[in-house]
């Protein structure tokens, strides 16, 4: 049976999920919202770096 790793990134979140046979085996979510708060919104360069750090 195939095991699938899904990775999703949005402006301030990075999420991953592992699925096999239609069953969720594991999931994780990381938010960088606190890093953007002091700027009053999402800063693309900060978001990109936060995604890379989260995935490692």
Secondary structure, DSSP 8 states (H G I E B T S, - for coil): --EEEEEEE-SSEEEEEEEETTEEEEEEEEE-HHHHHTTTS--HHHHHHHHHHHH-
